[in-house]
Amino acid sequence: MPTEQRKSARKPINTAGFLFAFDGHPIGPCQVKDVSAGGARLVHSIADEVPKEFFLSLSRNGRVRRRCQVAWRAKGDIGVRFIATHSE
């Protein structure tokens, strides 16, 4: 079995999220399966078509967002790492 390489432990949350392009254009809903300080595992119906970088919103109004970069894709799952913004 591979050795765990994450710096932070995953926390299962299994909650709804929403993806947005950098220009604010909605990409669509997703399921957030787990999250850590450094990233998350998402499920999206068209995971292969999600851009390399996007915003993930966990709030209903879309004001709370995390900038994400795709780390891996596998069978509808997307592993993302959170990217710090200048305001963080």
N, C-alpha and C positions, 0 to 999 in steps of 0.2 A: 504494500500500500504506500502511495506517495506521502512524503513528509509534508505537514502543514507549513505553508510559507507565509501566511497572513501575519501581519504585525498586530492586528486586533482581532479578538474573537467575534465570530458571527452571532447575531441575535435573530432567531426566527421571528418574523413579524406578520407575514402573510396578509398584507393590506393592499388596498388599491392605490395606484399612483397614476401620474399622467406625464407624458413626454412632450416637450416643446423644442422646436428648433431654435437656434440662436436669435433668429429674427422674430420670435414670438409665435410663429406658425405652429398650431397644434399638430403633433404627430399621432397621438392617440393614447388610449388607456393602456396600463400594464398592471401586472401583479408584482408587488415587491415581496419576494419570498423570505429574504433575510438581509440584514444590514450589519455593517461594522463601522468603525470610525473612518476607515479608508475606502469603503465601497459598498456595493450591494449586488444581489442576484435578482434579476428581473425576469419575468415571463411576458412576452409580447407575441401577438398572433403573427406578425410579420417580422420576426427578429432579424432575419437576414437583410431587411430593408431599412432598419434603423441606422441613422448616420453614425459615424465614428464618434462624434461629440454632440451633446445635446443637454438640455436641462431636464431634471427629474423633479416633479412637484409631488409632495406628500400631503399638501393641504388642499382642501376643497376649493379655495378661492385662487389657488395658483400663485400666491404671493411668496410662499416659502419654497425656494427652489435650490437645488444643488447642481452645479455644473458637473457633468459626467463625461468620461472617456471610456469607450468599449475596450475591455481587456481580453475578452473571449466570447465566443458564441457557440452554442451546442444545442441542437434539437429544441428550438424555441426559447431557450434560456439565454440571457445576456449577463455576463459578468462585467460590472463597471467599477472604475475607480473614481473617487471624488477628486475634482481638481479645485484647488484653492483659487479664489478670485481676489482681486486687489482690495476689496472691501473686507476680506476675512483676516 
